[in-house]
């Protein structure tokens, strides 16, 4: 008989000699995918931590800048408040001077009105005591004539 046609008791009819090699490749491929996913996740988490750390540092710097601006604004406000105290004093002085000028103006008003009545502004006939006040007058030219 021919040995080639006889079944081999060591060889199973359902499995081929290539089958164990395939399982090794599949197992290695699955393990490589799992390891790659784990490494990718670890790298992503590390990158996320780095980005978070950078953002935290930037946020802290901005908070420090805002605090400095707040301090500077408070100092300017204090300086303006101290100046406004001086301005309040000056305003009180100016109010006092203004009131004094008002009193002086009221005192001079009758004299100014009398002077205005004694002013000869154009040619014409003026009656002393009615049109003009009695007094001494001066002219820059022209002629004067006393009628009575």
ChimeraX attribute file (.defattr): number of C-alpha atoms within 10 A of each C-alpha:
attribute: neighborCount
match mode: 1-to-1
recipient: residues
	/A:1	5
	/A:2	5
	/A:3	7
	/A:4	7
	/A:5	7
	/A:6	8
	/A:7	10
	/A:8	10
	/A:9	7
	/A:10	6
	/A:11	10
	/A:12	10
	/A:13	9
	/A:14	5
	/A:15	9
	/A:16	9
	/A:17	9
	/A:18	8
	/A:19	9
	/A:20	10
	/A:21	10
	/A:22	11
	/A:23	11
	/A:24	11
	/A:25	11
	/A:26	11
	/A:27	12
	/A:28	12
	/A:29	12
	/A:30	12
	/A:31	12
	/A:32	12
	/A:33	12
	/A:34	12
	/A:35	12
	/A:36	12
	/A:37	12
	/A:38	12
	/A:39	12
	/A:40	12
	/A:41	12
	/A:42	12
	/A:43	12
	/A:44	12
	/A:45	12
	/A:46	12
	/A:47	12
	/A:48	12
	/A:49	12
	/A:50	12
	/A:51	12
	/A:52	12
	/A:53	12
	/A:54	12
	/A:55	12
	/A:56	12
	/A:57	12
	/A:58	12
	/A:59	12
	/A:60	12
	/A:61	12
	/A:62	12
	/A:63	12
	/A:64	12
	/A:65	12
	/A:66	12
	/A:67	12
	/A:68	12
	/A:69	12
	/A:70	12
	/A:71	12
	/A:72	12
	/A:73	12
	/A:74	12
	/A:75	12
	/A:76	12
	/A:77	12
	/A:78	12
	/A:79	11
	/A:80	12
	/A:81	12
	/A:82	11
	/A:83	12
	/A:84	13
	/A:85	11
	/A:86	12
	/A:87	12
	/A:88	11
	/A:89	12
	/A:90	12
	/A:91	13
	/A:92	12
	/A:93	12
	/A:94	12
	/A:95	12
	/A:96	12
	/A:97	12
	/A:98	12
	/A:99	12
	/A:100	11
	/A:101	12
	/A:102	12
	/A:103	11
	/A:104	11
	/A:105	12
	/A:106	10
	/A:107	11
	/A:108	11
	/A:109	11
	/A:110	11
	/A:111	11
	/A:112	12
	/A:113	10
	/A:114	12
	/A:115	12
	/A:116	13
	/A:117	14
	/A:118	20
	/A:119	12
	/A:120	15
	/A:121	7
	/A:122	6
	/A:123	8
	/A:124	6
	/A:125	11
	/A:126	12
	/A:127	10
	/A:128	11
	/A:129	11
	/A:130	10
	/A:131	13
	/A:132	16
	/A:133	16
	/A:134	11
	/A:135	8
	/A:136	6
	/A:137	8
	/A:138	7
	/A:139	8
	/A:140	5
	/A:141	6
	/A:142	6
	/A:143	7
	/A:144	8
	/A:145	6
	/A:146	5
	/A:147	6
	/A:148	3
